[in-house]
Amino acid sequence: MHKPILYVVEGRHDYAKLKEVDASLEAFITHGAHFNHQHLDQLSKLNAHYRLVLLLDPDGAGARIEKRIRTVLPSIEAIYVPKTKAQKIDGKIGIEHMDVNVLKAILTQGTRPIVPRETWTPKTMIKHQLSAHPKARIHRRLVAERLFIPYANAQQFIKILNRYAISERHVQEIIHES
C-alpha cells in the first residue's frame, strides 16, 4: 500500500512555504519549542497511515526536535536543507525563508533513508580529506550541501555518512569536482 507523504515541519510559516511549492502538500506542525509528548503520540499514530518525512530547520532547534522524534520513530525519513539555503541576509534560519524554487528542487530530490552501514571510519575520513587535512572542513561542507545531508564536525560526519549509506566513490567525485 502506498502511503501519502506527510511532512513534519516546525511551524505554520514552514507549512505555508510548503503550500507555496505545491498546494497539495500536507504537513504536521510540531510547534517548535512547544513540541511535547502529545505531539509524539500523534506522530506515532499518523505513522500507520502516512509516510512521515522530517523537514526541519537546519539549526539547533530542528536538531533537538529530530532527536526527540527519533526516540519514538527511529527510522523516520528526513530531507535536510543546507543552512545556506535557509538563511536570510539578517541571519535568521528557517524553511520559511527559503526560495520556493530551491525548496521545490530539494523536495524533488527526496529523502535519505536511514541505513546503518560502517563504510566510514576515521581512516576513510582521512583518506578522502574529510578530516586531518587543511581543507577538511570545506570538503565536509561541500559534501553536505551537495548531498543535502547535515554538516558536522569530523566525528559526527562519520555517523551521518554511515547513516545515509553514502559511498566513498560518491564523496570522492564531489571533492574532485571542486
C-alpha positions in Angstrom: 0.0 0.0 0.0 1.3 3.4 -1.0 1.1 5.9 1.9 0.7 9.6 1.2 3.6 11.8 2.4 3.1 14.0 5.5 5.9 16.4 6.0 6.9 17.2 9.6 7.7 20.9 10.0 8.3 23.2 12.9 5.8 26.0 12.4 2.9 27.4 10.4 5.2 29.6 8.3 7.1 26.4 7.2 3.7 24.9 6.3 2.8 28.0 4.3 6.1 27.7 2.4 5.3 24.1 1.5 1.9 25.2 0.2 3.7 27.8 -2.0 5.7 24.9 -3.5 2.6 22.8 -4.1 -0.9 23.4 -2.6 -1.5 19.6 -2.3 1.4 19.0 0.1 0.4 18.3 3.7 2.3 18.7 6.9 2.2 18.1 10.6 3.3 21.1 12.6 5.5 20.4 15.7 5.1 23.9 17.1 8.8 24.3 17.7 9.7 24.8 21.3 6.2 23.7 22.3 6.7 20.2 20.9 5.6 17.7 23.6 4.7 14.1 24.3 1.2 14.6 22.9 2.8 15.5 19.5 5.0 12.4 19.7 1.9 10.3 20.3 0.1 11.9 17.4 3.1 11.3 15.1 3.2 7.6 16.2 -0.4 7.2 15.2 0.0 9.1 12.0 2.9 6.8 11.0 0.4 4.0 10.5 -1.3 6.0 7.7 1.3 8.3 6.3 4.9 8.2 5.1 6.3 10.8 7.6 9.2 12.9 6.3 11.1 15.4 8.5 11.6 18.8 7.0 13.0 20.8 9.9 15.0 24.0 10.1 18.8 23.4 9.8 19.6 24.8 13.3 19.9 23.6 16.9 16.1 23.7 17.5 15.5 21.5 14.4 18.2 19.0 15.5 16.6 18.8 19.0 13.2 18.1 17.6 14.6 15.5 15.3 16.3 13.8 18.2 13.1 13.6 20.2 11.1 12.3 17.2 13.8 9.6 16.5 13.3 8.2 20.1 9.8 7.1 19.0 10.3 6.8 15.2 14.0 5.8 14.7 13.7 5.1 11.0 11.7 8.2 10.0 12.8 9.7 6.7 14.3 13.1 6.5 15.0 15.8 4.0 17.9 18.0 5.1 18.2 21.6 3.9 21.7 23.2 3.8 21.8 26.1 6.2 23.0 28.4 3.4 19.7 27.7 1.5 17.5 28.5 4.5 19.3 31.6 5.8 18.1 35.2 5.3 20.6 38.1 4.9 19.8 39.1 8.5 20.9 35.7 9.8 17.5 34.2 10.5 17.4 30.5 9.6 14.3 28.5 8.7 12.4 26.6 6.0 10.0 29.6 5.8 12.9 31.8 4.5 13.8 29.5 1.5 13.3 30.4 -2.1 10.3 28.4 -3.4 12.3 27.1 -6.4 15.1 25.9 -4.1 12.7 24.1 -1.8 10.9 22.5 -4.7 14.3 21.2 -6.0 15.2 19.8 -2.6 11.8 18.1 -2.2 12.1 16.7 -5.7 15.4 15.1 -4.8 13.7 13.3 -2.0 14.6 11.7 1.3 17.6 9.9 2.5 16.8 6.6 4.1 18.3 5.6 7.4 20.5 2.6 6.5 23.2 1.8 9.0 26.5 0.9 7.3 30.0 1.0 8.6 31.8 2.2 5.5 33.1 5.4 7.1 35.8 5.3 9.8 38.4 7.8 10.9 40.8 6.2 8.4 38.4 6.7 5.4 37.7 10.2 6.5 41.4 11.0 6.4 41.8 9.1 3.0 39.1 11.4 1.5 40.4 14.6 3.1 37.3 15.0 5.3 39.5 15.1 8.4 43.1 15.8 9.3 43.5 17.9 6.2 43.7 21.7 5.8 40.6 21.7 3.7 38.7 19.1 5.6 36.1 21.5 6.9 35.5 22.9 3.4 35.2 19.4 2.0 32.7 18.3 4.6 30.6 21.4 4.0 30.7 20.8 0.2 29.7 17.2 0.6 26.9 18.1 3.0 25.5 20.8 0.6 25.7 18.6 -2.5 24.1 15.6 -0.8 21.6 17.6 1.3 22.8 16.0 4.5 23.7 17.7 7.8 27.1 19.4 8.1 29.0 18.4 11.2 32.5 18.0 12.7 34.5 15.0 11.5 33.4 12.7 14.3 29.7 13.4 13.7 30.2 13.4 10.0 31.3 9.7 10.1 27.9 8.8 11.7 26.0 10.9 9.1 27.8 9.4 6.1 27.2 5.9 7.5 23.5 6.6 8.4 22.7 7.7 4.9 24.9 5.0 3.3 26.9 7.5 1.3 29.6 5.7 -0.8 33.3 6.6 -0.8 33.1 6.9 -4.6 30.3 9.5 -4.4 32.2 11.6 -1.9 35.4 11.3 -3.9 33.6 12.6 -7.1 32.2 15.6 -5.2 35.6 16.6 -3.7 37.4 16.2 -7.1 34.8 18.3 -8.9 35.5 21.3 -6.7 
